[in-house]
Amino acid sequence: MSTMQIVDAGTKSTTSHVTANDGTRLLVRHWVSSGHPWGSVLLVHGVSEHSGRYDRTARVFAEAGVDVTAFDLCGHGGSGGRSDVERWTDYLDDIELMLGRVRSADGARPVALLGHSMSGLLCAEFVLGARPMPDILVLSAPGLDDLLPRWQHALAGPRISDRAAPGAQARLEHRGAVSRSRGRAPGGE
């Protein structure tokens, strides 16, 4: 039987703000690792969330010797702007800005980019483009695909991932990043 280690309640985040390339003020949280850090994580939250919801996760990383930086996407949490951005690439530009800041602050340590839900899709799109690469990509419940039959998609309309990043699924499949088998019978629904 495994036991879960209790995270030190003393590992608190600090907050600051950065100005995005489009002038939007973004809230940034930082959890400093205990002891000598061996890596860093840039954590990007999911849709309708904010970075503060990941406090426990960030504290677990910090206790394990990993510095964590997270920011509120524009229009979310403590960041300015609207959540319905004009261009999907505005989110990608903000990830690039923050990844650069984490990389420059942490020197030679490996940097992981961790995206959850909608930001799993964002981070997948980020690494497929001509942008600076993280050392490690972690996607948590990314909005890449679902197992719904086609008739349900027809009733629901286009997926958010199809509207937001229409070419991402095809590029992921081309690079072998997404398994299409998932137990479906060929041609079956």
C-alpha positions as CSV (number, residue, x, y, z in Angstrom):
1,M,0.0,0.0,0.0
2,S,1.4,3.4,-0.9
3,T,1.0,6.4,1.3
4,M,0.7,10.0,0.1
5,Q,3.2,12.5,1.4
6,I,1.7,15.6,3.0
7,V,2.8,18.7,1.2
8,D,4.4,21.4,3.4
9,A,1.8,24.1,3.8
10,G,4.7,26.6,4.0
11,T,5.3,26.4,0.3
12,K,3.4,29.5,-0.8
13,S,3.2,31.1,-4.2
14,T,4.2,34.7,-4.9
15,T,2.4,36.7,-7.5
16,S,3.5,39.4,-10.0
17,H,2.4,40.7,-13.3
18,V,4.0,40.8,-16.7
19,T,2.8,42.7,-19.8
20,A,2.1,40.6,-22.8
21,N,3.2,41.6,-26.3
22,D,-0.3,43.0,-27.0
23,G,-0.2,45.1,-23.9
24,T,-2.4,42.8,-21.7
25,R,-1.4,42.6,-18.1
26,L,-1.0,38.9,-17.1
27,L,-1.0,37.6,-13.5
28,V,1.9,35.3,-12.8
29,R,2.3,32.9,-9.8
30,H,5.6,31.3,-8.8
31,W,6.3,28.5,-6.4
32,V,9.9,28.2,-5.4
33,S,11.2,24.7,-4.8
34,S,12.5,23.6,-1.4
35,G,16.2,23.0,-1.5
36,H,18.2,23.1,-4.7
37,P,15.8,23.0,-7.8
38,W,16.6,20.4,-10.5
39,G,13.9,21.5,-13.0
40,S,11.2,24.0,-13.8
41,V,7.6,23.8,-15.0
42,L,5.5,26.3,-16.8
43,L,1.9,25.3,-16.0
44,V,-0.9,26.6,-18.2
45,H,-4.4,26.2,-16.8
46,G,-7.6,25.0,-18.5
47,V,-10.6,26.8,-19.9
48,S,-12.6,28.9,-17.4
49,E,-9.9,28.4,-14.8
50,H,-6.9,30.4,-13.3
51,S,-3.5,29.5,-12.1
52,G,-4.5,29.6,-8.4
53,R,-6.5,26.4,-8.9
54,Y,-3.2,24.6,-9.3
55,D,-1.8,25.5,-5.9
56,R,-1.7,22.0,-4.6
57,T,-0.2,20.6,-7.8
58,A,2.5,23.3,-7.8
59,R,3.3,22.7,-4.1
60,V,3.8,19.0,-4.8
61,F,6.2,19.9,-7.6
62,A,8.0,22.4,-5.4
63,E,8.4,19.9,-2.6
64,A,10.0,17.6,-5.2
65,G,12.6,20.2,-6.1
66,V,10.9,21.7,-9.2
67,D,10.2,25.5,-9.5
68,V,6.8,26.1,-10.9
69,T,5.5,29.2,-12.8
70,A,1.9,29.5,-13.8
71,F,0.0,32.4,-15.3
72,D,-3.6,33.4,-15.9
73,L,-4.4,33.4,-19.6
74,C,-5.8,36.7,-20.8
75,G,-9.4,37.2,-19.7
76,H,-9.0,34.6,-16.9
77,G,-8.4,35.0,-13.2
78,G,-6.3,38.1,-12.4
79,S,-5.2,38.8,-16.0
80,G,-6.7,41.6,-18.0
81,G,-8.3,41.3,-21.4
82,R,-11.1,39.2,-22.7
83,S,-11.2,35.4,-22.7
84,D,-12.6,35.4,-26.2
85,V,-9.4,36.4,-27.9
86,E,-9.4,37.6,-31.5
87,R,-6.6,35.3,-32.5
88,W,-5.8,31.8,-31.1
89,T,-2.1,32.8,-31.6
90,D,-2.5,35.4,-28.8
91,Y,-2.6,32.6,-26.3
92,L,0.4,31.0,-28.0
93,D,2.3,34.3,-27.9
94,D,1.7,34.5,-24.2
95,I,2.9,30.9,-23.7
96,E,6.1,31.8,-25.7
97,L,6.6,34.9,-23.5
98,M,6.3,33.0,-20.3
99,L,8.4,30.0,-21.5
100,G,11.2,32.4,-22.4
101,R,11.0,34.0,-18.9
102,V,11.1,30.7,-17.2
103,R,14.0,29.5,-19.4
104,S,16.0,32.7,-18.8
105,A,15.4,32.6,-15.0
106,D,16.3,28.9,-14.6
107,G,19.5,28.7,-16.7
108,A,20.5,25.2,-17.6
109,R,17.7,23.3,-15.7
110,P,15.2,21.4,-17.9
111,V,11.9,23.2,-18.4
112,A,8.6,21.4,-18.8
113,L,5.6,22.9,-20.4
114,L,2.4,21.5,-18.8
115,G,-1.0,22.2,-20.3
116,H,-4.3,21.1,-18.9
117,S,-7.6,20.7,-20.9
118,M,-7.9,23.6,-23.4
119,S,-4.3,24.4,-22.7
120,G,-3.3,20.9,-23.5
121,L,-4.5,21.7,-26.9
122,L,-2.7,25.1,-26.8
123,C,0.6,23.5,-25.7
124,A,0.3,20.8,-28.4
125,E,-0.2,23.5,-31.0
126,F,2.7,25.5,-29.5
127,V,5.2,22.7,-30.0
128,L,4.0,22.0,-33.5
129,G,4.7,25.5,-34.6
130,A,8.0,27.4,-35.2
131,R,8.3,28.4,-31.6
132,P,11.0,27.8,-28.9
133,M,10.6,24.2,-27.6
134,P,10.4,23.2,-23.9
135,D,12.6,20.3,-22.9
136,I,9.5,18.3,-21.9
137,L,5.9,18.5,-22.9
138,V,3.2,17.3,-20.5
139,L,-0.5,17.3,-21.7
140,S,-3.1,16.7,-19.0
141,A,-6.5,15.7,-20.4
142,P,-5.8,17.7,-23.6
143,G,-8.7,18.7,-25.8
144,L,-7.4,16.8,-28.8
145,D,-10.2,14.3,-29.5
146,D,-13.1,12.5,-28.0
147,L,-14.8,9.1,-28.5
148,L,-18.2,10.5,-29.4
149,P,-19.9,9.0,-32.5
150,R,-20.2,11.3,-35.5
151,W,-23.9,11.7,-35.2
152,Q,-23.5,13.3,-31.8
153,H,-20.9,15.7,-33.3
154,A,-23.4,16.6,-36.0
155,L,-25.9,17.5,-33.3
156,A,-23.4,19.5,-31.2
157,G,-21.7,21.3,-34.0
158,P,-18.0,21.8,-34.4
159,R,-15.7,21.0,-31.5
160,I,-13.9,23.9,-29.8
161,S,-10.6,22.4,-31.0
162,D,-11.8,22.4,-34.6
163,R,-12.8,26.1,-34.3
164,A,-9.7,27.2,-32.3
165,A,-6.9,25.2,-34.1
166,P,-8.4,23.5,-37.1
167,G,-5.1,22.0,-38.3
168,A,-3.7,20.8,-35.0
169,Q,-5.3,17.4,-35.0
170,A,-4.0,16.6,-38.5
171,R,-0.5,17.7,-37.6
172,L,-0.5,15.7,-34.4
173,E,-1.6,12.6,-36.3
174,H,1.0,13.2,-39.0
175,R,3.7,13.3,-36.3
176,G,2.4,10.2,-34.7
177,A,1.4,12.0,-31.4
178,V,-2.2,10.8,-31.4
179,S,-3.3,7.2,-31.5
180,R,-6.5,6.8,-33.5
181,S,-7.1,3.1,-32.7
182,R,-8.8,3.5,-29.3
183,G,-10.6,0.3,-29.7
184,R,-12.9,1.5,-32.5
185,A,-13.8,-1.0,-35.2
186,P,-12.7,0.2,-38.7
187,G,-15.3,2.5,-40.0
188,G,-17.5,2.0,-36.9
189,E,-19.1,4.6,-34.8
